[in-house]
């Protein structure tokens, strides 16, 4: 079980509430439920996984509400979207993540996270000289994991 820093979660809740107020959106029961479920999740998750989790727990939120609140959380900077080349969007927390990249097995779809070694500074310098304002970046590797390679033998 991962230790959850309650103060960090309350800071994220305050950030979310400020975002909703600024956007003119109300703090609905559904938004509160989804926020809490997202904060309980660890690692990467999809909207569909979140919908299933809510259904299993018999939480009264609709599928469209889940998708809308995930967009609110993205806009607020609480979660970020990660691209795995799948047809589904994947998300992860921002507050408890150290900068990292991903490698994904094309067979079993498992992924490995590895630390950011600041290699992007080379690209940042180039793009900034081009007048490009960088908001973030992702680096992904695709290949075949060790377990899937062993299955081939």
C-alpha positions in Angstrom: 0.0 0.0 0.0 1.4 3.4 -1.0 1.6 6.0 1.7 -0.7 8.8 0.7 0.2 12.4 1.8 -3.2 13.8 2.9 -1.9 17.3 2.8 -0.9 16.9 -0.9 -4.4 15.6 -1.7 -6.0 18.5 0.1 -3.7 20.9 -1.9 -4.9 19.2 -5.1 -8.5 19.5 -3.9 -8.1 23.2 -3.3 -6.5 23.6 -6.8 -9.4 21.7 -8.3 -12.0 23.9 -6.5 -10.2 27.1 -7.6 -10.2 25.8 -11.2 -13.9 25.0 -11.0 -14.7 28.5 -9.6 -12.6 30.2 -12.2 -14.3 28.2 -15.0 -17.8 29.0 -13.6 -18.5 25.3 -12.8 -20.2 24.2 -9.7 -18.9 21.6 -7.2 -21.3 18.8 -7.8 -21.5 15.5 -6.0 -20.3 13.7 -9.1 -17.2 15.9 -9.3 -16.4 15.2 -5.7 -16.8 11.4 -6.2 -14.6 11.3 -9.3 -12.0 13.5 -7.6 -11.8 11.2 -4.6 -11.6 8.1 -6.8 -8.8 9.6 -8.9 -6.9 10.5 -5.8 -7.3 6.9 -4.6 -5.9 5.4 -7.8 -2.2 4.9 -8.2 -0.3 4.6 -11.4 -1.9 4.9 -14.8 -5.6 4.5 -15.4 -8.2 4.9 -18.2 -11.6 6.5 -18.1 -13.1 3.1 -18.6 -11.2 1.7 -15.6 -12.5 4.6 -13.5 -16.1 4.0 -14.7 -15.8 0.2 -13.8 -14.4 1.1 -10.4 -17.4 3.5 -9.7 -19.9 0.8 -10.9 -18.3 -1.8 -8.6 -18.5 0.5 -5.6 -22.1 1.4 -6.6 -21.2 5.1 -6.8 -23.9 7.2 -8.4 -22.0 8.8 -11.3 -22.7 8.4 -15.0 -20.1 7.6 -17.7 -20.4 11.1 -19.2 -19.8 12.6 -15.8 -16.6 10.6 -15.4 -15.3 11.9 -18.8 -16.3 15.5 -18.1 -14.6 15.4 -14.7 -11.4 13.9 -16.1 -11.3 16.8 -18.5 -11.8 19.2 -15.6 -8.9 17.5 -13.7 -6.7 17.8 -16.8 -7.5 21.5 -17.2 -6.8 22.0 -13.5 -3.4 20.3 -13.8 -4.2 17.6 -11.3 -3.8 14.7 -13.8 -2.0 14.4 -17.1 -2.7 12.4 -20.1 -0.1 9.9 -21.2 0.0 8.5 -24.7 0.6 4.8 -25.0 -0.5 4.4 -28.7 -3.7 2.8 -27.6 -7.2 3.9 -28.6 -7.9 4.7 -24.9 -6.6 7.7 -23.1 -4.4 7.0 -20.1 -4.0 9.3 -17.1 -1.8 9.6 -14.1 -1.5 12.0 -11.1 0.8 15.0 -11.4 1.4 15.6 -7.6 3.0 12.3 -6.7 5.0 11.7 -9.9 8.6 12.4 -10.5 9.5 13.2 -14.1 9.7 10.0 -16.0 9.2 8.3 -19.4 7.6 5.1 -20.5 8.4 2.0 -22.5 5.6 -0.3 -23.5 5.6 -3.9 -24.7 3.6 -4.2 -27.9 2.5 -7.8 -27.0 1.4 -7.8 -23.4 1.0 -4.0 -23.2 2.7 -3.8 -19.9 4.9 -0.7 -19.4 8.1 0.2 -17.7 8.6 3.7 -16.2 12.1 5.0 -16.2 13.5 8.3 -14.8 13.9 11.5 -16.8 17.6 12.1 -17.2 17.0 15.7 -18.5 18.0 14.7 -22.0 15.1 16.9 -23.2 17.2 20.0 -22.6 18.7 19.7 -26.0 15.3 19.7 -27.6 14.0 22.5 -25.4 16.9 24.8 -26.5 16.2 24.1 -30.2 12.4 24.5 -29.9 12.7 27.7 -27.8 15.0 29.2 -30.5 12.2 28.5 -33.0 9.8 30.5 -30.8 8.0 27.4 -29.6 6.5 27.6 -26.1 6.9 24.2 -24.5 4.2 23.2 -22.1 5.4 19.7 -21.5 6.8 16.6 -23.2 6.6 12.8 -23.2 9.0 10.2 -24.4 7.8 6.7 -25.2 9.6 3.6 -26.3 7.9 0.6 -27.8 9.3 -2.9 -28.0 9.0 -6.4 -26.6 9.5 -7.0 -22.8 11.8 -9.6 -21.4 8.8 -12.0 -20.4 7.3 -11.9 -23.9 10.8 -12.5 -25.5 11.2 -15.5 -23.3 7.8 -16.9 -24.4 9.2 -16.8 -28.0 12.0 -19.3 -27.2 
